[in-house]
């Protein structure tokens, strides 16, 4: 599969997780340094996707993992921001 398509799929996965950041207040993020650092790392990774070589199997595993993760956080995300979860598209 073409790298551009894989990068778009990977970008979609990372963005879906980054969208969760909107559901946290500044106070939440300040009180949980580890969570804040994870969002920063994901944002940095999103900016470097063109440097990453990925195989279709890797992207498929990441997509599956993100889908499971989003299903697990769905109830929490709905409580925090009902509009947020409605925009996620799980593959």
C-alpha positions in Angstrom: 0.0 0.0 0.0 1.2 3.5 -0.8 2.9 5.4 2.1 0.7 8.4 1.7 -2.4 6.4 2.3 -0.8 4.7 5.3 0.3 8.1 6.7 -3.2 9.5 6.3 -4.6 6.5 8.2 -2.0 6.9 10.9 -2.7 10.6 11.1 -6.4 9.9 11.6 -5.6 7.6 14.5 -3.4 10.1 16.2 -5.9 12.9 15.6 -8.7 10.9 17.1 -6.7 10.5 20.3 -5.7 14.2 20.3 -9.3 15.2 20.0 -9.7 13.9 23.5 -7.6 16.8 24.8 -10.5 19.1 24.1 -12.6 17.3 26.7 -10.1 18.1 29.5 -9.9 21.4 31.2 -6.6 23.3 31.7 -6.9 22.3 35.4 -7.2 18.6 34.5 -4.1 18.8 32.3 -2.1 20.8 34.8 -2.9 18.3 37.6 -1.9 15.3 35.4 1.6 15.9 34.0 1.8 12.4 32.5 -1.4 13.0 30.5 -0.2 16.4 29.3 3.1 14.9 28.2 1.4 12.2 26.3 -0.6 14.7 24.3 2.5 16.7 23.6 4.3 13.5 22.4 1.4 12.7 20.1 1.3 16.2 18.7 5.0 15.9 18.0 4.6 12.5 16.4 1.8 13.9 14.2 4.1 16.6 12.9 6.8 14.0 12.0 4.6 11.4 10.2 6.4 12.0 6.9 9.6 10.8 8.5 8.1 7.5 9.7 8.1 4.4 7.5 5.2 2.2 8.2 3.8 -1.0 6.9 0.1 -1.7 6.3 0.1 -4.4 9.0 1.4 -1.9 11.5 -1.2 0.7 10.6 -3.9 -1.9 10.9 -2.8 -2.9 14.4 -2.7 0.8 15.4 -6.2 1.3 14.0 -7.5 -1.6 15.9 -5.9 -0.5 19.1 -7.2 3.0 18.7 -10.7 1.7 18.0 -10.6 -0.4 21.2 -9.3 2.6 23.2 -12.0 4.9 21.9 -14.7 2.4 22.7 -13.3 2.1 26.2 -13.3 5.9 26.8 -16.6 6.5 25.1 -18.6 6.7 28.3 -16.1 9.1 29.8 -15.9 11.3 26.7 -19.7 11.4 26.5 -19.8 12.7 30.1 -17.0 15.2 29.5 -18.2 16.5 26.1 -21.1 14.9 24.3 -20.2 16.6 21.0 -16.7 15.2 21.1 -17.4 11.5 20.7 -20.1 12.0 18.1 -17.4 13.1 15.6 -15.3 10.0 15.9 -15.4 7.5 13.1 -14.1 4.1 14.0 -12.9 1.9 11.2 
